Amino acid sequence: MSAEPPDDLAEVNQKLTGATPQEILQWAVERFYPKLTMATAFGAEGCAIIHMLSIIEPKVRIFNLDTGYQFKETLELRDRIAVKYGMEVEMVRPDTTVEQYESIHGGPLYGTHPDRCCHDRKILPLRRAIDGWDAWISAIRGDQTQDRANTPKVGWDKKFNLVKINPLMDWTKKDVWTYIVQNDVPYNPLHDVGYPSIGCWPCTKAVADGDDDRAGRWAGKAKTECGLHSLDSSQL
């Protein structure tokens, strides 16, 4: 696909007004498959979408950005998903191991330069992972952060130059968990012990009841996004 957005995105979003996530995914498969991919961090939302894709088109390529800092529970969830659905999530890794990366920089950067760490171990691998693809699926919800609130269901991702499909924009946290329970969807057990949003273990903390779901991500810092779903040019 060229680095220009399709000229019918406004029409598409109007057509998908009120559409269910499954209907949006079905449209995406019909429009873009096999050049359709999905990035997942194995959060509750992503697991719900994987279940939907297992019914709609299980051959859609799904990948995870494995920074080297993920929780063991997250990595084990990948295996559980493979067993349940027969869908292997591809692990996309940085050019360096954690040991090599920390050696180059004289120690870990996640505490002192978290934006650089996310850029090197998430953004750059993502650019490689989606190069040559026409569209990618994300599992963001519109009510999660200010950056995500005005995101269309189908839009042009100018940071990565392809169409971005967001089937859960109209869903709430309750909608996600209702779907997970009703469909026996595998999920990360850390969700049951105070981790509503799960990223890398050094930068993810449990949150107290009533706190914002993403309060445990980069706790104590102004940072709220790794850069995948933010338009902040400093994170390009």
C-alpha positions as CSV (number, residue, x, y, z in Angstrom):
1,M,0.0,0.0,0.0
2,S,1.2,3.5,-0.7
3,A,1.9,5.9,2.1
4,E,-1.3,7.7,1.4
5,P,-4.6,7.1,3.2
6,P,-7.5,5.5,1.3
7,D,-10.0,8.2,0.2
8,D,-13.0,6.4,1.7
9,L,-12.2,6.3,5.4
10,A,-14.9,8.8,6.3
11,E,-17.4,6.8,4.4
12,V,-16.2,3.6,6.1
13,N,-16.5,5.1,9.6
14,Q,-20.0,6.3,8.8
15,K,-20.9,2.8,7.6
16,L,-19.5,1.2,10.7
17,T,-21.3,3.5,13.1
18,G,-22.9,1.3,15.7
19,A,-21.2,-1.8,14.4
20,T,-20.1,-4.5,16.8
21,P,-16.4,-5.4,17.1
22,Q,-17.1,-8.6,15.2
23,E,-18.7,-6.7,12.3
24,I,-15.7,-4.3,12.2
25,L,-13.3,-7.2,12.2
26,Q,-15.3,-9.0,9.5
27,W,-15.1,-5.8,7.4
28,A,-11.4,-5.6,7.9
29,V,-10.8,-9.2,6.9
30,E,-12.9,-8.7,3.7
31,R,-11.1,-5.5,2.9
32,F,-7.4,-6.3,3.8
33,Y,-6.8,-9.9,4.4
34,P,-4.2,-11.4,3.9
35,K,-2.4,-8.1,4.3
36,L,-4.0,-7.6,7.6
37,T,-2.1,-8.0,10.9
38,M,-2.6,-7.4,14.6
39,A,-0.4,-6.3,17.4
40,T,-1.2,-7.6,20.9
41,A,0.3,-7.2,24.4
42,F,-2.0,-10.0,25.5
43,G,-4.2,-7.6,27.5
44,A,-7.8,-8.5,28.2
45,E,-8.9,-6.5,25.1
46,G,-6.4,-8.2,22.9
47,C,-7.4,-11.6,24.1
48,A,-11.1,-10.8,23.3
49,I,-10.2,-9.8,19.8
50,I,-8.0,-13.0,19.3
51,H,-11.1,-15.0,20.3
52,M,-13.2,-13.1,17.7
53,L,-10.5,-13.7,15.0
54,S,-10.4,-17.4,15.8
55,I,-14.0,-17.5,14.5
56,I,-13.8,-14.9,11.7
57,E,-10.4,-15.7,10.3
58,P,-7.9,-17.5,12.4
59,K,-5.1,-17.1,9.9
60,V,-4.8,-13.4,10.5
61,R,-1.2,-12.8,11.5
62,I,-0.9,-11.7,15.1
63,F,2.3,-10.6,16.7
64,N,3.6,-9.5,20.1
65,L,6.4,-7.0,20.7
66,D,8.6,-9.0,23.1
67,T,10.8,-6.4,24.7
68,G,12.5,-8.9,26.9
69,Y,10.9,-7.4,30.0
70,Q,7.5,-9.0,29.8
71,F,6.0,-10.9,32.8
72,K,6.3,-14.7,32.7
73,E,2.5,-14.8,33.0
74,T,2.3,-12.8,29.7
75,L,4.5,-15.3,27.9
76,E,2.7,-18.2,29.4
77,L,-0.6,-16.8,28.1
78,R,0.8,-16.9,24.5
79,D,1.1,-20.7,25.0
80,R,-2.4,-21.1,26.4
81,I,-3.8,-19.2,23.4
82,A,-2.0,-21.4,21.0
83,V,-3.4,-24.5,22.7
84,K,-7.0,-23.2,22.8
85,Y,-7.2,-21.7,19.3
86,G,-4.3,-23.2,17.4
87,M,-3.1,-19.7,16.7
88,E,0.6,-19.0,17.1
89,V,1.3,-15.4,18.1
90,E,4.6,-14.3,16.5
91,M,7.1,-12.8,18.8
92,V,8.8,-9.7,17.4
93,R,12.0,-8.8,19.2
94,P,14.5,-5.9,19.2
95,D,17.9,-6.3,17.6
96,T,19.5,-6.7,21.0
97,T,18.8,-8.9,24.0
98,V,18.1,-7.2,27.3
99,E,21.6,-8.1,28.4
100,Q,23.2,-6.6,25.3
101,Y,21.0,-3.5,25.5
102,E,21.8,-2.8,29.1
103,S,25.5,-3.4,28.5
104,I,25.5,-0.8,25.7
105,H,23.8,1.8,27.8
106,G,25.6,1.0,31.1
107,G,22.4,-0.4,32.7
108,P,18.7,-0.4,32.1
109,L,17.0,2.7,30.7
110,Y,13.5,2.0,31.8
111,G,14.0,3.9,35.0
112,T,15.9,6.9,33.7
113,H,14.9,7.2,30.0
114,P,11.6,5.2,29.6
115,D,10.7,6.9,26.3
116,R,14.0,5.8,24.8
117,C,13.5,2.3,26.1
118,C,10.0,2.1,24.6
119,H,11.3,3.6,21.3
120,D,14.1,1.1,21.0
121,R,12.4,-2.0,22.2
122,K,8.8,-1.4,21.0
123,I,8.5,1.3,18.3
124,L,11.5,0.3,16.1
125,P,10.5,-3.4,16.2
126,L,6.9,-2.5,15.4
127,R,8.0,-0.5,12.3
128,R,9.8,-3.6,11.0
129,A,6.9,-5.8,11.9
130,I,4.3,-3.8,10.0
131,D,6.4,-2.9,7.0
132,G,4.7,-4.1,3.9
133,W,1.3,-4.7,5.5
134,D,-1.9,-2.8,4.5
135,A,-3.7,-2.6,7.9
136,W,-3.2,-3.4,11.5
137,I,-5.6,-4.1,14.3
138,S,-5.2,-2.7,17.8
139,A,-7.2,-3.4,21.0
140,I,-7.4,0.1,22.4
141,R,-10.7,1.4,23.9
142,G,-11.8,5.0,23.5
143,D,-12.3,5.5,27.3
144,Q,-8.8,4.4,28.3
145,T,-6.8,7.7,27.8
146,Q,-7.2,11.1,26.3
147,D,-5.0,10.2,23.4
148,R,-7.3,7.3,22.5
149,A,-10.7,9.1,23.1
150,N,-11.0,10.6,19.6
151,T,-9.6,7.7,17.6
152,P,-11.8,6.5,14.8
153,K,-12.7,2.9,14.4
154,V,-10.9,2.9,11.1
155,G,-8.2,5.5,10.5
156,W,-5.0,6.3,8.8
157,D,-2.0,5.8,11.1
158,K,0.3,8.5,9.8
159,K,3.1,7.4,12.2
160,F,3.4,4.0,10.6
161,N,1.7,4.7,7.2
162,L,-1.0,2.1,7.1
163,V,-4.7,1.7,8.1
164,K,-5.3,1.2,11.7
165,I,-8.5,-0.7,12.8
166,N,-9.8,-0.2,16.4
167,P,-12.8,-2.5,16.8
168,L,-13.2,-1.9,20.6
169,M,-13.5,1.9,20.5
170,D,-17.1,1.8,21.7
171,W,-16.6,-0.9,24.3
172,T,-16.1,-0.3,28.1
173,K,-14.0,-2.4,30.5
174,K,-17.2,-4.1,31.6
175,D,-18.0,-5.0,28.0
176,V,-14.6,-6.6,27.6
177,W,-14.9,-8.7,30.7
178,T,-18.4,-9.7,30.1
179,Y,-17.2,-11.1,26.7
180,I,-14.3,-12.9,28.3
181,V,-16.4,-14.6,30.9
182,Q,-19.2,-15.5,28.5
183,N,-16.7,-17.0,26.0
184,D,-14.2,-18.6,28.4
185,V,-11.4,-16.5,26.9
186,P,-7.9,-17.1,28.3
187,Y,-6.5,-14.0,30.0
188,N,-3.5,-12.9,32.0
189,P,-3.9,-14.0,35.7
190,L,-2.2,-10.7,36.8
191,H,-5.6,-9.1,36.0
192,D,-7.0,-10.9,39.1
193,V,-4.4,-9.4,41.4
194,G,-4.5,-5.7,40.7
195,Y,-3.0,-5.3,37.3
196,P,-5.7,-4.0,34.9
197,S,-3.1,-2.8,32.4
198,I,0.0,-4.9,31.9
199,G,3.2,-3.9,30.1
200,C,6.8,-4.6,31.0
201,W,7.4,-5.8,34.5
202,P,9.8,-3.0,35.5
203,C,7.3,-0.3,34.5
204,T,4.0,-1.9,35.6
205,K,2.6,-1.9,39.2
206,A,-0.6,-3.1,40.7
207,V,-3.2,-0.4,41.3
208,A,-5.6,0.2,44.2
209,D,-9.3,-0.2,43.9
210,G,-10.8,2.9,42.2
211,D,-7.6,4.0,40.6
212,D,-7.4,4.6,36.8
213,D,-6.7,1.4,34.9
214,R,-3.4,2.7,33.6
215,A,-2.3,4.2,36.9
216,G,0.2,1.4,37.2
217,R,1.9,2.0,34.0
218,W,5.1,4.1,34.5
219,A,3.8,4.9,37.9
220,G,5.3,8.1,39.3
221,K,6.1,9.5,35.8
222,A,4.2,11.8,33.5
223,K,4.5,9.1,30.8
224,T,1.2,7.3,30.0
225,E,1.8,5.8,26.6
226,C,4.7,3.8,25.1
227,G,4.2,5.5,21.8
228,L,2.4,2.9,19.7
229,H,-1.0,4.7,20.1
230,S,0.1,8.2,20.7
231,L,0.6,11.0,18.2
232,D,3.4,12.6,20.3
233,S,6.1,13.2,17.8
234,S,8.8,13.0,20.5
235,Q,8.0,9.2,20.6
236,L,8.5,8.7,16.9
